[in-house]
Amino acid sequence: MTWSRQDFGIKNTKIYVQLLCFSFFISILLKQYLFVSVISFLLIIGLLQVYYYHRVGERLELVNEKRRVRLMKGTTNYLELTFQNKGLPIWNSSVIISFQTSIAPQGDTTNMTSGLHEVKIPLSIGYKKRITVKVPIEGVHRGISRIKQLEVIIPHPFAEGSIVLNYTPLILMDAIVFPTLHKIDEGFIPSKFKQGILELNASLFEDPFFPIGTREYVPGDQFHHIHWKASAKMSNLQTKVFTKTANVSVLFVLNVVEKYGVVSDFEEKIEWLASHIEICNQQDIPFSLAINIRAFGKIPFVFLPTGSGDAHRIKAFEILSVLSNNDTLIPFEKIISYIDTHEELPVAVYIMSHQLERFFPLFMNWERRTNVLYRSDARMGGSLDE
């Protein structure tokens, strides 16, 4: 059943109809035909009220499609609710939705019930009509916000009372607020000794699929790199010049455990990581991340494999957005051991942790295999400890 239905005021309306029926028969017996006409008119209205009470909202549907609204803190967007009515018309009704506080109604953050924001929206929809109502919202803080309750209140058009329809299925639409991003000046270290996709003039590797020009032939140039058309024009041999590329990839390892609980600067660390991920996306640098928070699946902690592009960035931001300081934590040493034995290290590894000197021995093997950079302070703009 889609809607849980509650009727308010129907009892009084039924009593009103019963009195009219009694008065109707008394008027006929007394041959008071003028009263019969008046009472008949009122009785018809009363019966229509009872019929409307029992039938209205029976075929009202919420188009419950999976949709995620993405925001940053302080930005605005809309929650869109689409209704389709295949039954009796609904007039002057209202929709009340309650959602979690990662977002707030734009311009009004005072109406809260049981720790949830509550918004009331007018709704009128005719027979076989489809309408969409929009709720303007604003991102308040990092997190995910789901619609916990949706009610449609339909007042009676002729008397006191109303029908309350409570939507019982899980509402698939939600809103997610990404971590706050900060401007950072840190660069990423490319590898001059691994083939990659990043343009770098100092690299030893060339991309044979992207020639950028020609130069005069010198002894030792490969025969298949000679540009014959350019050589014919210049009357001497010309060799193709290719784009030099290097490998750049980053693994971010974040420690959020301090003694037996979460670190005090948990939010700052999440924002630090999100800001670096944004830079990776802008520079088309593949990245992965590991955080010592318990997760379900093949890998027992929060881990995102190496990837790049907007879809990978959004997936990373969604992971960071739903993390909470109430999540189950695991020791930092365990994720280091897992990565060391199961994952191939990229060109650079960024370690963000407090008490770094305690973990230095764990990274000695990593330092022989890749560039390891340490960071103990999540404040933006500071330097890295190499």
C-alpha positions in Angstrom: 0.0 0.0 0.0 1.5 3.3 -1.1 -0.4 5.7 1.2 -1.4 5.3 4.8 -4.8 7.1 5.1 -6.3 9.0 8.0 -9.7 10.7 8.0 -10.5 13.7 10.2 -14.1 15.0 10.4 -15.9 12.3 8.5 -17.8 11.3 11.6 -19.4 14.7 11.9 -20.3 14.7 8.2 -22.0 11.3 8.5 -24.1 12.5 11.4 -25.0 15.6 9.3 -26.2 13.3 6.5 -28.2 11.1 8.8 -30.0 14.2 10.2 -30.8 15.3 6.7 -32.2 11.9 5.8 -34.4 11.9 8.9 -35.6 15.5 8.1 -36.2 14.5 4.5 -38.6 11.7 5.4 -40.4 13.8 8.1 -40.9 16.6 5.5 -42.4 14.1 3.0 -44.8 12.8 5.7 -45.8 16.3 6.6 -46.1 17.2 2.9 -43.8 20.2 3.3 -42.5 20.1 -0.2 -40.5 23.3 0.0 -38.5 21.9 2.8 -38.2 18.6 0.9 -36.5 20.6 -2.0 -34.1 22.4 0.3 -33.3 19.3 2.3 -32.8 17.3 -0.9 -30.2 19.9 -2.1 -28.4 19.8 1.2 -28.5 16.0 1.3 -27.0 15.7 -2.2 -24.1 18.0 -1.0 -23.7 15.8 2.1 -23.6 12.6 0.1 -21.1 14.1 -2.3 -19.0 15.0 0.8 -19.0 11.4 2.0 -18.2 10.1 -1.4 -15.3 12.6 -1.8 -14.0 11.7 1.6 -13.8 8.0 0.7 -12.4 8.3 -2.8 -10.1 11.3 -2.9 -6.4 10.5 -3.0 -7.0 6.8 -3.8 -5.2 7.1 -7.1 -2.7 9.8 -6.3 0.9 8.7 -7.1 4.3 10.0 -6.3 6.8 9.4 -9.1 9.4 7.9 -6.8 12.5 7.8 -9.0 16.0 7.5 -7.7 17.6 10.9 -7.9 20.4 12.6 -6.0 20.7 16.4 -5.6 24.3 17.5 -5.2 25.3 20.7 -3.4 28.2 22.5 -1.8 27.9 24.3 1.5 26.1 27.6 0.8 24.9 26.7 -2.7 21.3 26.2 -3.7 19.3 23.7 -5.6 15.8 22.1 -5.7 14.1 19.0 -4.4 11.6 18.1 -7.1 8.5 16.0 -6.2 6.4 14.8 -9.1 2.8 13.7 -8.5 0.4 12.0 -10.9 -3.4 11.9 -10.2 -5.6 9.3 -11.8 -8.5 9.8 -9.4 -10.7 12.6 -8.1 -9.4 16.2 -8.4 -7.6 17.6 -5.4 -8.0 21.2 -4.5 -6.3 23.5 -2.0 -4.3 20.7 -0.5 -0.7 20.9 0.9 2.3 18.6 0.9 4.5 18.5 4.1 7.9 17.0 3.7 10.5 16.4 6.5 14.2 16.0 5.7 17.5 15.8 7.5 19.5 18.9 8.4 22.4 18.6 6.0 20.2 20.9 3.9 17.7 23.5 4.8 14.8 25.3 3.1 16.2 28.3 1.4 15.5 31.5 3.4 13.8 29.7 6.3 15.7 27.5 8.8 13.5 27.9 11.8 10.7 25.4 11.2 12.1 22.1 12.7 10.3 19.1 14.1 12.2 16.3 15.9 15.5 17.4 14.5 14.1 17.5 10.9 13.4 20.5 8.7 9.7 20.6 7.7 8.4 22.3 4.6 4.7 22.9 3.6 4.0 23.3 -0.1 0.6 24.0 -1.7 -0.7 21.3 -4.1 -3.7 21.3 -6.4 -4.0 18.6 -9.1 -6.8 17.7 -11.5 -8.0 14.4 -12.9 -5.3 12.7 -15.1 -2.9 15.5 -14.4 0.9 15.4 -13.6 2.6 18.2 -11.8 6.0 18.8 -10.2 6.5 20.9 -7.1 9.9 22.4 -6.3 11.4 23.0 -2.9 14.3 25.4 -2.9 17.1 24.1 -0.6 20.5 25.3 0.6 23.5 23.2 1.6 24.2 23.6 5.3 27.0 21.2 6.2 28.7 18.1 4.8 26.5 15.0 4.8 23.5 13.3 3.1 19.9 14.3 3.7 17.0 12.0 3.0 13.3 12.7 3.0 12.0 11.0 6.1 8.3 11.8 5.8 5.9 13.0 3.2 2.3 13.8 3.9 -0.5 15.1 1.7 -3.3 17.0 3.6 -6.5 17.3 1.6 -9.1 19.6 3.2 -12.8 19.0 2.6 -14.2 21.5 0.2 -17.6 21.9 1.9 -17.1 21.2 5.6 -14.6 20.9 8.4 -12.2 18.0 8.2 -9.4 16.6 6.1 -7.7 13.5 4.7 -4.1 12.9 5.6 -2.1 10.7 3.3 1.2 9.5 4.6 3.6 8.1 2.0 4.8 4.7 3.3 7.5 3.5 0.8 11.1 4.6 1.1 11.6 7.8 -0.9 14.5 7.3 -3.3 15.4 10.9 -3.8 18.1 12.4 -1.5 20.4 15.4 -1.3 24.1 15.3 -0.6 26.3 18.2 0.5 30.0 17.8 -0.6 32.9 18.9 1.7 34.0 22.5 1.5 36.9 23.0 -0.9 39.9 25.2 -0.3 42.5 26.8 -2.5 45.8 24.9 -2.3 49.2 25.6 -3.9 50.7 22.1 -3.6 51.9 20.4 -6.8 52.0 16.7 -7.6 55.2 14.9 -8.4 55.4 13.3 -11.8 57.6 10.3 -12.6 60.1 10.8 -15.4 60.7 7.1 -15.6 57.2 5.7 -16.2 55.0 6.1 -19.3 51.9 8.1 -18.6 49.4 10.7 -20.0 50.6 13.9 -18.4 52.5 16.3 -20.7 56.0 16.9 -19.3 58.9 18.2 -21.4 61.5 16.6 -19.0 60.0 13.1 -19.5 61.9 10.4 -21.3 58.8 9.0 -22.9 57.0 10.2 -26.0 53.4 9.6 -27.1 53.6 8.2 -30.7 49.9 9.0 -31.3 50.2 12.8 -30.7 52.9 14.4 -33.0 53.2 18.1 -32.4 55.6 19.2 -35.2 58.8 18.3 -37.0 62.5 18.9 -36.8 65.5 18.2 -38.9 66.6 14.6 -39.1 69.7 13.6 -37.1 71.5 10.3 -37.1 69.9 7.9 -34.8 66.3 8.9 -35.5 64.0 6.0 -36.1 63.1 5.4 -39.8 59.3 5.2 -39.2 59.4 8.6 -37.4 60.4 10.4 -40.6 57.7 12.8 -41.9 57.8 12.3 -45.7 55.5 15.0 -46.7 57.3 17.6 -44.6 60.6 16.3 -45.9 59.5 16.8 -49.5 58.4 20.4 -48.8 61.7 21.2 -47.0 63.9 19.4 -49.4 65.6 17.6 -46.5 64.6 14.9 -44.1 62.2 15.9 -41.3 61.6 13.8 -38.1 58.3 13.9 -36.3 58.3 15.5 -32.8 55.9 13.9 -30.3 54.4 15.0 -27.1 56.5 14.0 -24.1 54.4 12.4 -21.3 55.0 11.2 -17.8 53.1 9.2 -15.2 51.4 11.0 -12.4 49.2 9.1 -10.0 48.4 9.7 -6.3 47.3 7.7 -3.3 45.9 9.6 -0.4 46.1 7.7 2.9 44.1 9.4 5.8 44.3 8.5 9.4 41.3 9.6 11.5 41.9 7.5 14.6 43.3 9.1 17.7 43.7 6.9 20.8 40.2 5.3 21.0 38.2 7.8 19.1 38.1 10.0 16.0 40.5 12.9 15.6 39.4 16.3 16.7 40.0 17.9 13.3 38.0 15.3 11.4 36.2 17.8 9.3 39.4 19.7 8.4 41.0 16.4 7.3 38.0 15.6 5.1 38.2 19.1 3.5 41.9 18.8 3.0 41.4 15.5 1.1 38.5 16.8 -0.9 40.5 19.9 -2.0 43.4 17.8 -3.2 41.0 15.5 -5.1 39.6 18.6 -6.8 43.1 19.6 -8.0 43.7 16.1 -9.3 40.5 16.3 -11.3 41.4 19.7 -12.7 44.8 18.4 -13.8 43.5 15.0 -15.0 45.6 13.1 -12.5 44.5 9.6 -11.5 44.0 9.2 -7.7 42.9 6.8 -5.1 42.2 7.1 -1.4 42.2 5.0 1.7 40.7 5.9 5.1 40.8 3.8 8.3 37.0 3.7 8.7 35.3 0.3 8.6 33.5 -0.5 5.3 31.7 -3.6 4.1 33.0 -5.5 1.1 36.1 -7.2 -0.1 38.3 -4.4 1.3 37.5 -3.9 5.1 38.1 -0.1 5.1 37.1 2.9 3.0 39.0 2.5 -0.2 38.6 4.0 -3.7 40.7 2.4 -6.4 42.7 4.5 -8.8 40.7 6.4 -11.5 40.2 9.8 -13.0 37.5 12.0 -14.6 34.4 13.7 -13.3 32.6 10.4 -12.5 35.5 9.3 -10.3 35.6 12.7 -8.6 31.9 12.6 -7.8 32.2 9.1 -6.4 35.1 10.2 -4.2 33.1 13.3 -3.0 30.1 11.1 -2.2 32.3 8.8 -0.1 33.7 11.7 1.8 30.3 13.3 2.3 28.7 10.4 4.1 31.6 9.7 6.5 30.8 10.4 10.1 32.8 10.6 13.3 30.4 8.0 14.6 31.6 5.4 12.1 33.5 2.3 13.2 37.2 2.8 13.1 40.1 0.4 12.5 43.8 0.8 13.4 45.9 2.8 11.0 48.6 0.0 11.0 46.1 -2.4 9.5 45.3 -0.4 6.4 49.0 0.2 5.8 49.7 -3.5 6.0 46.8 -4.2 3.6 47.9 -1.7 1.0 51.5 -2.9 1.3 50.5 -6.5 0.4 47.5 -6.0 -1.9 48.0 -2.8 -3.8 50.5 -1.4 -6.3 51.8 1.9 -5.1 51.4 4.9 -7.4 53.9 7.6 -8.3 53.2 9.6 -5.1 51.6 8.7 -1.7 50.3 11.4 0.6 50.1 10.4 4.2 47.8 12.6 6.4 48.1 11.6 10.1 48.9 13.0 13.5 51.9 11.6 15.4 53.7 10.9 12.2 57.0 9.9 13.9 55.1 6.9 15.4 54.3 5.6 11.9 57.6 6.4 10.1 59.0 2.8 10.4 55.9 1.5 8.6 56.6 3.6 5.5 60.3 2.8 5.1 59.5 0.1 2.6 57.2 2.6 0.7 59.9 5.2 0.6 62.2 2.9 -1.4 59.4 2.2 -3.9 57.8 5.6 -4.5 57.6 9.3 -3.4 56.1 9.4 0.1 54.9 12.8 1.4 53.8 13.4 5.0 51.3 15.8 6.3 50.3 16.2 10.0 48.3 19.5 9.8 45.1 19.7 7.8 45.3 23.5 7.5 45.4 24.6 3.8 48.4 26.3 2.3 51.0 24.7 4.6 54.0 22.9 3.3 54.5 19.2 3.1 57.0 17.3 5.0 58.9 15.1 2.6 
